[in-house]
C-alpha cells in the first residue's frame, strides 16, 4: 500500500464550499498529529495509525453561534494553519465542545471554573460536538464534517464534585469519559469515541476519502 503524509490538527465551520479531495500517490511520508491530547493520541494508536506530533496553535475564537458550525470552523482553521506550511500531505483538524441547554461549554480556565462546570453538568442531558477537517496541503482540497452525541451525566454529591474538579483541565466540559466505572457519565447516545474526543466513523470516512484506512 502506498504511504501518504497525514497531518492531524487538534481541535470546526460555516458557509464556504468544500472541494472534493484527492489522495497523494507515491509519497513516503510520516503521519503527523498536531495535537497533544492524550485521548486523541491513544485513539489514533488504537485505530492503527502511525504518526508523529506537531502541535498547532490558533486562537479558538469564532463569531459563529451554531455548535456544528463552530466545531467545523475551528477544526478547519487549525488544519489550514499547518497545511499552509507544508508542500504536501494531509492535514486533519478536530475541535470538541459541550453544549448544555444551548450554552457552549469549553475547557475550564482553572480548578474553580472546573468545579462550576461540573455543577452545571451534574445530572444533566447535554450534547458533545466534534468537528473534523481534512486538507490535502498539496492541492488545497478539503473535506469537513462533524459528529454529535447525547450524554446523560450521573448525579454527584458536592463532595464527589469537589474531589473530581480540576482533573480534566484539557477537556471541554471538564470531564473525560471512561470505558468502565465512569464517575461522570451514566449513558451515551451516539458515537462513544466522539465524547472521548474523536468520532471514529466520521474520522474513518474522511480518511478513506483520501485513501487512508483505519482499522
N, C-alpha and C positions, 0 to 999 in steps of 0.2 A: 504493500500500500504506500502511495506517495505521501511523504510527510509535508506538512504545511505549517507556516508560522501562525500561532494563535496568541493573541494578547487579551488579557482579561482585566477589565477595569471595574473597581467596585463602585458599587453604588453609583429614568426617565422619560411623555412628550406632548407636544401638542401641535399642530396644524401644518406640518410640511409633508411633502410627498417623499416616500422612500423608494429608491430604485431597487430593482431586483439584483441580487448579488451573484458573483461567480467565484469559483474556487481558484486558488493559486496552485498551479501544477509545477512539479519538478523542483520545488524549493525545499531543501532540508533545513528547517528552522525550528527553534525551540518554541514550546508553548509558554506564554508569559501571563501570569496572573497579577494584575495591577491592583491588588487588594491585600491587606494584611489581616483580614477577617479570618480567625481560626476556623470558624464553622464552614465558610466557603472553601477554604483551602482543603479541609477534611473531606468535604463533599466531592470536590473535583478529583481528589485522590481516590475516593471510594468509587467514583464512576470511571476510573481507569485512565484519566488524563494526566500526562506527564507535563510539568510546567516549571517555570521559574517565576519569581515575584518581582514586579516593578510597580510600586505604588503610584497612584495618580492623585493629584491634589487640585481640586477645584472648590470654589465656594458653593455650598449647597443652598443656593438662594434661587427662588423662582417666583414669578408673579402669577403663575397658574394656580387654580383653585381645585380643579377636579383631580382626585387622587391618582387615577390611571395616567393622566397627562403629566402629572408631577414626576412620578417614578420613571416614566419613559423619557421625559426631557432630561432629567438628571443623569440617567444611565447613558443616554446618547452624548451629552456634553462631556462626560468623563471618558467615554470611548474616543470621542473626537480629539480630546486633549492629548491623548497618546498617539492616536493614528496619524496625526499631522506631523509627528516627529519620526515616523517610520517610512521607509521606502517600500516595504512590502510586509504582508502579514494580516491576520485577522485580529481585530480588537473587539473585545466583549466588555460591555458595561452593565452594571447592575445596581439598583437602588431599592431600598426597602423602607416603607413607612407603615405605621399603625394608625388606624382611623377608628375613633370612638365617637359615636353619635354625631358624625360629621366633622369632628375636630381632629386635626392631624397631630400625631404624637411622634416625635423623632427620638433621638438619643438623649439621655439625661446629661445635664450640664455638670452635676455634682451629686453627691450621695443624698443630699436633702431633696433635690429635684427628682432623683430616682425613687425616693420614698413617696413623693407626691404623685408620681406617675402610677406607681403600683397601687396606691389607694384608689385612684380613678378607675383603673382597670379591674380592681378587685371584684370578683363575682360577675363580671360583665360578659356580654357578647360584643366582640369587636372584629374588625377586618384587618388583614395584613396584605398589603400590596407590594409586589416586587416588579420593577421594570427591567427588561433585558434589551440590550442593543448590541449588534454585531456589525462591524465595519471592515470592509476589505480596504486596507490602507493604500494598496497599490492602485485600485480603480475608484476608490471612494464610494463604492456601492454599499448600501446599508439595509439592515432589517431590524425592526424594533417591535417588541411585544411586551405584554405584562401578564401577571397572574394575580388572582385574588383568592384568599382563603378566609373562612369564618372561624373564629376561635371562641370557645367558651372557657372562661377563666374560673379557677376554683375560688371559693370564698375563704379568705385567710383572715386570721386574727391580727390585731395590731402588733402583737409580739412576733408573729411569723413574718409580717411585712418588714418590721424593723431588722429582723435577722437576715432577710434576703436583699434588702435595699443596698445598692452600690456594688452588687456582684456582677452585673452585666452592663457596664457603662458604655460599651461599644455597640449595644443593640437598641434598635428602635423599640420603644415600649419598656425598656429597662428590664427585660426578661429574656431568657433563652429556653426554648422548648427542649425537653429531654425525651429519649425514646422510652425510658422506664421510670416509674415512680416520680413523675413530674410534679414539682412543688407548686407550679403556677397553673398549668393548662389541664383542664378536665377533658376537653374533646376538641378535635379539629375537623372541620368540614371542608374538604378540598385537598389540595396538594400539601402534604405534610412538610416536604422539603422547602416549600415556599415560605413557611413560617420559620424554618431553620435559617433561611436567608438566600436560597437559590432554587427556584422551581425546576424540578427535574424534567418534566415533559416539555416545557417551553424552551429550556436550555438545550435539550436534545434536539428539538425541532429546528431551532435556529442554526445550531452547529451542523446538522445534517444538510441544511440548505447550502452550506459552504463545504460540503463533503468531509466534515469532521464527525466522527461517530463516537458516542459514549456507550458504555456497557448497557 
